[in-house]
Amino acid sequence: MSAVYEKLPLPDKNASLDEILSNTPTHQGIQNMIINAEAREASAISTFCNKFGDEAKLLVLTAAHDHGVECGKWAVVVDTVLRLRHLNFYKFFVR
């Protein structure tokens, strides 16, 4: 993992966002931070799977699946709430 942190170091947690982004446009700088975080995460998962084999792969796949299912359930709830709020708003103003 040390090679990953050499290639994709963590930003200084004490630095302000302006300091971290320096002269990079805000959107691009934040997107680069996300890409680097995802690459570090992928590397950690890869290292974990290489070290512990098929059991680790099953654990990672199960965790990703379960997380995806929960995110999907939450998205349905949020969508339903937003639709109901919109309908109630519409009924209140249109008589």
HELIX and SHEET records of a PDB file:
HELIX    1   1 SER A    2  LYS A    7  1                                   6    
HELIX    2   2 LEU A   17  LEU A   21  1                                   5    
HELIX    3   3 THR A   26  PHE A   93  1                                  68    
END                                                                             
